[in-house]
Amino acid sequence: MTSPTRLPHVALTARMWQILRRCYRGQRPTLVLSRALDMLAGADGHLEPDGRIKTGRRP
């Protein structure tokens, strides 16, 4: 994947902000959301065991 020139802005919902404030107090929201996205992608089977994104190609 090529790197975009500008990263997209992600708007938080009121519920997301409430969870971040209450459950992850003192942690940087971007790091919490990054971990959550990694966990979701892994659970959905989109990542290799080493964390790389699956491409569908096999060596």
C-alpha positions as CSV (number, residue, x, y, z in Angstrom):
1,M,0.0,0.0,0.0
2,T,1.3,3.4,-0.9
3,S,1.4,6.0,1.8
4,P,-1.3,8.7,1.4
5,T,-0.2,12.3,1.3
6,R,-2.7,13.2,3.9
7,L,-4.1,11.0,6.6
8,P,-7.8,10.9,7.0
9,H,-9.4,12.5,10.0
10,V,-11.5,10.1,12.1
11,A,-14.3,11.6,14.0
12,L,-15.1,10.0,17.3
13,T,-18.7,9.4,18.4
14,A,-19.8,10.5,21.8
15,R,-19.8,6.8,22.9
16,M,-16.2,6.2,21.6
17,W,-15.0,9.3,23.6
18,Q,-16.9,8.1,26.7
19,I,-15.2,4.7,26.5
20,L,-11.8,6.3,25.9
21,R,-12.2,8.7,28.9
22,R,-13.6,6.1,31.3
23,C,-11.8,2.9,30.4
24,Y,-8.4,4.1,29.2
25,R,-7.8,7.1,31.5
26,G,-4.3,8.5,31.1
27,Q,-3.6,6.7,27.8
28,R,-3.2,8.5,24.5
29,P,-6.4,8.0,22.5
30,T,-4.5,7.4,19.3
31,L,-2.5,4.5,20.8
32,V,-5.7,3.0,22.3
33,L,-7.5,3.2,18.9
34,S,-4.4,1.8,17.2
35,R,-4.3,-1.3,19.5
36,A,-8.1,-1.7,19.0
37,L,-7.7,-1.7,15.2
38,D,-4.9,-4.2,15.3
39,M,-6.9,-6.5,17.5
40,L,-10.0,-6.2,15.3
41,A,-8.0,-6.8,12.1
42,G,-6.3,-9.8,13.7
43,A,-9.6,-11.3,14.9
44,D,-11.1,-10.8,11.5
45,G,-8.2,-12.7,9.9
46,H,-6.7,-9.8,8.0
47,L,-3.3,-10.1,9.6
48,E,-0.5,-12.6,9.4
49,P,0.7,-14.0,12.7
50,D,3.6,-11.5,12.7
51,G,1.2,-8.6,12.2
52,R,1.7,-8.0,8.5
53,I,-1.4,-7.3,6.5
54,K,-2.4,-10.4,4.4
55,T,-2.1,-9.8,0.7
56,G,-3.8,-13.0,-0.5
57,R,-0.6,-14.0,-2.3
58,R,1.3,-17.0,-1.0
59,P,5.1,-17.5,-1.6
